[in-house]
Amino acid sequence: METIKFIKSKLGYGVGAIGLDLSYGMFYSYLAKYLTDVLKLSPNFLLILTPIARLWDGINDPMMGTIVDNTNTKMGKYRPWILRGSILNAIVLVFLFWNVFDLSGTALMAYITVMYVGWGMSNTLADIPYWSMVPSFTSDPKERNLISTLARMFSGLGQGIVSIGAPIVMAAVSSTFDENGEKVFDANSFRTCAIVCAVCLVIFSSLSVFTTKERISTKAPEKFSFGKALQIIKTNDQLIVFMLFAMVSNAGWYLTSGVAAYYFDVVVGDAEKQSVFNLFQAAGSVVGLLLLPMLTKYMSKRKAYQTSLVLAGLGYVGITVGAFSGMLMVMNIFYFICSVGMASMFIAQTIFLADVVDYGEVKMGFRAESITFSMKGFLQKMAYTIQTIILFASLGISNYDGDLHSGNPESAKLAITLMLCAIPAVLFFLSLIIFTTKFKLHGSFMDEVTAIVTANREKRENLTEE
């Protein structure tokens, strides 16, 4: 019976990641295409919008981590925020992809600005407490690793559903055709897909909240203030390094996922073929979940992470060769290889962030899981900002026209192809250089950090017994 309860609660927790990533994937993979092609918003306006939103996230994300650390309700500290955040995020997602008032001009730009910032805030409201909740289930490191891995698997499933299913669904409900008679995504396509993702987000998040229970108190030993949160971020130098190398590599990945819709519409001329491309990505991500545990049997975490980055980078080189030679199957195969390294990289980043928390405890004298983990969401948004800056600047410079589809000029097709694969390859190798030269939480130094943290934990446990 206990085993059944354990499996039920952990599966219940994991399915919450499906809903979060349905919203996440819709936002990061298809919003740009919707804004430029359906709403006809200027790339210059979008270049201004994303950095402004990130400035607010720099305040909002650590603030949310602080609020979570100080929450104390009958449901615990995490689950109330997951439920509230998911419902709000679902509502905002729908209205972000639905120009319900048929606005235009300045009014439309103001509307999108509010919804864009609102999506980021509501996503933070659910995402930070969700990923910070793992320590509240158990103190057993093996069980925590199992729960984290399970959640990551469900997270990948959510991303796979969006990347593979969205192009199919959007093409099916579209009633718009390009100059070659091929279906293209229209307003109804994006709106329908957003509504489906929003409903699923609420359902899966509710399942997660009501089938799990926070068993271990993780209340912060002292009250955190916003000033304290900023101090933590400033003092923990390895957190800043982690943010930098993870942000650069994540930006490369987001650039591919965000540009793919443009590539298959404009360069290939068949938007539905994106589903096959993304199917290889999803398969690679599943294999990638097994790669890191296999690598760490024969090498250190550091070398395993470097191997993952190199694998992803070489995959991008192969995609570039396939793209410029017009061979879609070559692109698909190398996207699979790239995704294997990518999935392994994401798991390793989660592990490294836990090491960063331990390092912060040694350096500052206290732990701050929620605030530190809140920066993971912030770095993902910063990575998306880098993606959008590259994307919208390139579209503007290359004279991209959302009305022309496959009839766009060669300059636009070249820019889109470079953004899909060549630029991400450069970003991955740049991330590898930063990680190799600046991240010091490995080897004997990390052993010393672990020893100090273990000794501190034993002291706390002894004091509790007394």
C-alpha positions in Angstrom: 0.0 0.0 0.0 2.8 2.4 0.9 4.5 1.6 -2.5 1.2 2.4 -4.3 0.9 5.7 -2.4 4.4 6.6 -3.3 4.0 5.9 -7.0 0.6 7.7 -7.1 2.0 10.8 -5.4 5.2 11.0 -7.5 3.3 10.4 -10.7 0.8 13.0 -9.6 3.7 15.5 -9.0 5.3 14.7 -12.4 2.2 15.3 -14.5 2.2 18.9 -13.3 5.3 19.4 -15.5 3.3 18.4 -18.6 0.8 21.3 -18.1 3.6 23.8 -17.3 5.5 22.9 -20.5 2.5 23.0 -22.7 2.1 26.6 -21.8 5.9 27.1 -21.9 6.3 25.5 -25.3 3.4 27.4 -26.9 4.9 30.7 -25.6 8.5 30.1 -26.6 8.0 28.3 -29.9 5.0 30.0 -31.5 4.5 33.4 -30.0 7.0 35.2 -32.3 5.4 33.7 -35.4 1.9 34.8 -34.2 3.0 38.3 -33.4 4.8 38.9 -36.7 2.6 37.0 -39.1 -0.9 37.3 -37.6 -0.9 40.6 -35.6 1.6 42.2 -38.0 3.6 43.8 -35.2 6.8 45.5 -36.1 10.1 43.7 -35.3 11.3 47.0 -33.9 8.5 47.1 -31.3 9.2 43.5 -30.4 12.9 44.2 -30.0 11.9 46.8 -27.3 9.2 44.7 -25.6 11.3 41.6 -24.6 14.1 43.4 -22.8 11.6 45.5 -20.9 9.8 42.4 -19.8 13.1 40.9 -18.6 13.9 43.9 -16.5 10.7 43.3 -14.6 11.4 39.6 -14.3 14.7 40.5 -12.7 12.7 42.0 -9.9 9.7 39.6 -9.9 11.5 36.2 -10.0 13.6 36.7 -6.8 10.6 38.3 -5.2 8.5 35.2 -5.9 11.2 33.0 -4.5 11.2 35.1 -1.3 7.4 34.9 -1.0 7.4 31.1 -1.4 10.1 30.8 1.3 7.9 32.6 3.7 4.5 30.9 2.8 2.8 28.8 5.5 -0.7 27.4 4.8 -2.5 24.1 5.6 -1.7 23.1 2.0 2.0 23.8 2.6 4.1 26.5 1.0 4.3 25.4 -2.6 1.0 23.8 -3.7 -1.2 26.9 -3.2 1.1 29.0 -5.5 1.2 26.2 -8.1 -2.6 26.1 -8.4 -3.0 29.9 -8.4 -0.2 30.5 -10.9 -1.4 27.8 -13.3 -4.9 29.1 -13.4 -3.7 32.7 -14.0 -1.1 31.5 -16.6 -3.8 29.6 -18.5 -6.0 32.6 -18.7 -3.2 34.9 -19.8 -2.0 32.4 -22.4 -5.3 32.3 -24.1 -5.6 36.1 -24.3 -2.0 36.4 -25.4 -2.9 34.4 -28.5 -6.3 35.9 -29.0 -6.8 39.5 -30.1 -10.3 39.4 -28.5 -11.0 43.1 -28.9 -9.7 43.3 -32.5 -7.3 46.0 -31.5 -4.7 47.6 -33.8 -1.9 50.2 -33.6 -0.9 51.6 -30.3 -3.8 49.9 -28.5 -2.7 46.5 -29.8 0.9 47.1 -28.7 -0.3 48.1 -25.2 -2.5 45.0 -25.0 0.3 42.6 -26.1 2.7 44.3 -23.6 0.4 43.7 -20.7 -0.3 40.1 -21.7 3.4 39.4 -22.5 4.5 40.6 -19.0 1.5 38.9 -17.4 2.5 35.6 -18.9 6.0 35.8 -17.4 4.7 36.8 -14.0 2.0 34.0 -13.9 4.5 31.4 -15.2 6.9 32.4 -12.4 4.0 32.1 -9.9 3.6 28.4 -10.7 7.1 27.4 -12.0 9.2 28.4 -9.0 7.2 26.6 -6.3 6.7 23.5 -8.6 10.4 22.9 -9.0 11.3 23.9 -5.4 8.8 21.4 -4.0 11.0 18.3 -4.4 12.8 18.6 -1.0 9.4 18.7 0.8 8.6 15.1 -0.3 11.5 13.3 1.2 15.0 13.7 2.7 16.3 10.6 0.9 18.7 11.8 -1.9 17.9 8.7 -4.1 14.2 9.4 -3.8 14.8 13.1 -4.6 16.7 12.1 -7.7 13.9 9.8 -8.8 11.3 12.4 -8.3 13.4 15.1 -10.2 14.1 12.7 -13.1 10.4 11.7 -13.3 9.3 15.3 -13.4 11.9 16.1 -16.1 10.5 13.2 -18.1 7.0 14.5 -17.9 8.4 18.0 -18.7 9.9 16.6 -21.9 6.6 14.9 -22.7 4.8 18.3 -22.4 7.4 19.9 -24.8 7.1 16.9 -27.2 3.3 17.2 -27.3 3.5 20.9 -28.2 6.4 20.6 -30.7 4.9 17.6 -32.5 1.2 18.2 -32.1 0.9 22.0 -32.5 1.8 22.2 -36.2 -0.6 19.4 -37.0 -3.5 20.9 -35.0 -2.8 24.4 -36.3 -2.7 23.3 -39.9 -5.9 21.2 -39.4 -8.0 24.2 -38.1 -6.5 26.8 -40.5 -8.5 28.1 -43.4 -5.7 30.2 -44.9 -3.4 29.2 -47.8 -0.2 30.6 -49.2 0.6 31.4 -52.8 1.5 27.8 -53.5 -1.8 26.4 -52.1 -0.1 25.2 -48.8 -1.9 25.8 -45.5 -0.4 28.4 -43.3 -1.1 29.1 -39.6 -3.8 31.8 -39.1 -5.4 33.5 -36.1 -7.8 30.6 -35.5 -4.8 28.2 -35.5 -2.9 29.9 -32.8 -6.0 30.6 -30.7 -7.3 27.0 -30.8 -3.9 25.6 -29.9 -3.5 28.1 -27.0 -7.0 27.2 -25.6 -6.1 23.5 -25.7 -2.8 24.1 -23.9 -4.5 26.3 -21.3 -7.1 23.7 -20.4 -4.6 21.0 -20.1 -2.4 23.2 -18.0 -5.1 23.7 -15.4 -6.1 20.0 -15.4 -2.5 18.6 -15.0 -1.6 21.2 -12.4 -4.7 20.5 -10.4 -3.8 16.8 -10.5 -0.3 17.6 -9.3 -1.6 19.7 -6.4 -4.3 17.4 -5.1 -2.4 14.1 -5.4 0.7 15.2 -3.6 1.5 16.2 0.0 4.3 18.2 1.4 5.6 15.8 4.1 8.8 17.6 5.2 8.9 21.2 6.5 11.3 23.3 4.5 10.6 26.6 6.2 13.4 29.0 5.9 15.5 29.4 9.1 15.2 33.1 8.9 12.9 35.7 7.2 14.1 36.7 3.8 13.7 40.1 2.4 14.0 41.3 -1.2 17.3 43.0 -0.2 18.5 39.6 1.1 17.6 38.0 -2.2 19.7 40.4 -4.1 22.5 39.9 -1.7 22.4 36.1 -2.3 22.5 36.6 -6.1 25.4 39.0 -5.8 27.4 37.1 -3.3 27.2 33.6 -4.9 29.6 34.1 -7.7 29.1 30.6 -9.0 25.4 31.3 -9.4 26.3 34.1 -11.7 28.6 31.9 -13.7 26.0 29.2 -13.9 23.4 31.7 -15.1 25.8 32.8 -17.9 26.8 29.5 -19.4 23.3 28.0 -19.1 21.7 31.1 -20.5 23.9 31.1 -23.6 23.3 27.4 -24.4 19.6 27.7 -23.7 19.4 30.7 -26.0 20.7 28.5 -28.8 18.1 25.9 -28.2 15.2 28.4 -27.9 16.4 30.0 -31.2 15.9 26.7 -33.0 12.5 26.0 -31.5 11.3 29.6 -32.2 12.7 29.8 -35.7 11.5 26.3 -36.8 8.0 27.5 -37.6 9.5 30.2 -39.8 11.9 27.8 -41.5 9.3 25.2 -42.6 6.8 27.9 -43.7 9.3 30.2 -45.5 12.3 28.0 -46.6 10.7 24.5 -46.9 7.2 25.8 -47.9 5.3 23.2 -45.9 4.6 24.1 -42.3 3.3 20.6 -41.4 6.8 19.1 -42.0 7.9 20.7 -38.8 6.1 18.0 -36.9 8.5 15.3 -38.3 11.5 17.5 -37.5 10.2 17.9 -33.9 9.4 14.2 -33.7 13.2 13.4 -34.1 13.8 16.1 -31.4 11.4 14.4 -29.0 12.9 11.0 -29.6 16.4 12.4 -29.0 15.3 14.0 -25.8 14.0 10.7 -24.4 17.4 9.0 -25.2 19.2 12.0 -23.7 17.5 11.3 -20.3 19.6 8.1 -20.2 22.8 9.6 -21.5 24.0 11.5 -18.4 23.6 8.5 -16.0 25.6 6.4 -18.5 28.3 9.0 -18.9 28.7 9.6 -15.1 29.6 5.9 -14.7 32.8 6.5 -16.6 33.6 10.2 -16.1 33.0 13.1 -13.8 29.9 15.3 -13.9 32.0 18.0 -15.4 33.3 15.9 -18.3 29.8 14.4 -18.8 28.4 17.9 -19.1 31.1 19.0 -21.5 30.4 15.8 -23.6 26.7 16.7 -23.7 27.5 20.2 -25.0 29.9 19.0 -27.6 27.3 16.4 -28.8 24.7 19.1 -29.1 27.1 21.5 -30.9 28.1 18.8 -33.4 24.5 18.0 -34.0 23.9 21.6 -34.9 26.8 21.5 -37.3 25.1 18.5 -39.0 21.8 20.3 -39.1 23.5 23.3 -40.8 25.0 21.0 -43.5 21.6 19.4 -44.1 19.8 22.8 -44.2 22.2 24.3 -46.8 22.2 21.2 -48.9 18.4 20.9 -48.8 18.3 17.4 -47.2 15.5 17.3 -44.6 16.3 13.7 -43.5 19.9 14.7 -42.7 18.5 17.6 -40.7 16.2 15.3 -38.8 18.9 12.8 -38.0 21.3 15.4 -36.7 18.4 17.1 -34.7 18.0 13.7 -33.0 21.7 13.7 -32.1 21.6 17.4 -31.0 18.6 16.7 -28.8 20.3 13.7 -27.1 23.0 16.1 -25.9 20.5 18.8 -25.1 18.4 16.6 -22.8 21.5 15.4 -21.0 22.6 19.0 -20.6 19.4 20.1 -19.0 19.5 17.3 -16.4 23.1 18.2 -15.6 22.2 21.9 -15.2 19.6 20.9 -12.5 22.3 19.0 -10.7 24.8 21.8 -10.9 22.2 24.2 -9.6 21.9 22.0 -6.5 25.7 22.3 -6.2 25.4 26.0 -6.4 22.9 26.0 -3.5 25.5 24.0 -1.4 28.3 26.4 -2.4 26.0 29.3 -1.3 25.5 27.7 2.1 29.2 27.5 2.6 29.9 31.0 1.5 26.9 32.8 3.1 26.2 30.5 6.1 22.6 29.7 5.2 20.7 27.9 2.4 18.3 29.5 0.0 16.9 26.9 -2.3 13.8 28.8 -3.6 15.6 32.0 -4.3 18.5 30.2 -6.0 16.2 28.0 -8.0 14.1 31.0 -9.0 17.1 32.1 -11.0 16.6 29.1 -13.2 13.3 30.5 -14.5 14.9 33.9 -14.9 17.8 32.6 -16.9 15.4 30.8 -19.2 13.6 34.0 -19.8 16.9 35.8 -20.4 17.8 33.1 -22.9 14.5 33.7 -24.6 15.3 37.4 -24.7 18.6 36.7 -26.4 16.6 34.5 -28.8 14.0 37.2 -29.6 16.7 39.9 -30.0 18.5 37.8 -32.6 15.2 36.7 -34.2 13.5 40.1 -34.5 16.7 41.9 -35.5 17.4 39.4 -38.2 13.8 39.5 -39.6 14.0 43.3 -39.7 17.4 43.4 -41.4 16.6 40.6 -43.9 13.3 42.3 -45.1 11.1 39.4 -43.9 7.4 39.8 -44.8 4.8 37.7 -42.9 2.4 38.0 -45.8 4.7 36.4 -48.3 5.5 33.0 -46.6 7.6 31.0 -49.1 7.7 34.0 -51.4 10.0 35.9 -49.0 13.3 37.2 -50.4 16.4 35.1 -50.3 17.9 37.4 -47.7 15.1 36.4 -45.3 15.4 32.7 -46.1 19.2 32.9 -45.4 18.7 34.7 -42.1 16.1 32.1 -41.0 18.4 29.2 -41.9 21.3 30.7 -40.1 19.2 31.3 -37.0 17.8 27.7 -37.1 21.2 26.0 -36.9 24.4 27.9 -37.5 24.0 30.6 -34.8 22.9 28.0 -32.1 26.1 26.0 -32.9 28.2 29.0 -32.1 26.3 29.7 -28.9 26.8 26.1 -27.7 30.5 26.1 -28.2 30.7 29.6 -26.5 28.8 28.1 -23.5 31.3 25.2 -23.4 34.2 27.7 -23.2 32.5 29.7 -20.3 31.7 26.5 -18.4 35.2 25.0 -18.8 37.0 28.2 -17.8 34.8 29.8 -15.1 32.7 27.1 -13.3 34.8 25.8 -10.3 32.3 23.5 -8.6 34.0 20.2 -9.4 36.8 18.0 -8.2 38.4 18.5 -4.8 36.9 21.9 -4.4 33.4 20.5 -4.7 34.3 17.7 -2.3 35.3 20.2 0.3 32.0 22.1 -0.2 30.0 18.8 0.2 31.9 17.9 3.3 31.1 21.2 5.0 27.5 21.0 4.0 27.2 17.5 5.3 28.8 18.5 8.6 26.4 21.4 8.9 23.4 19.1 8.3 24.6 16.7 11.0 25.0 19.5 13.5 21.5 20.7 12.8 20.2 17.2 13.2 22.0 16.7 16.5 20.6 20.0 17.8 17.1 18.9 16.8 17.5 15.5 18.7 18.7 17.3 21.8 
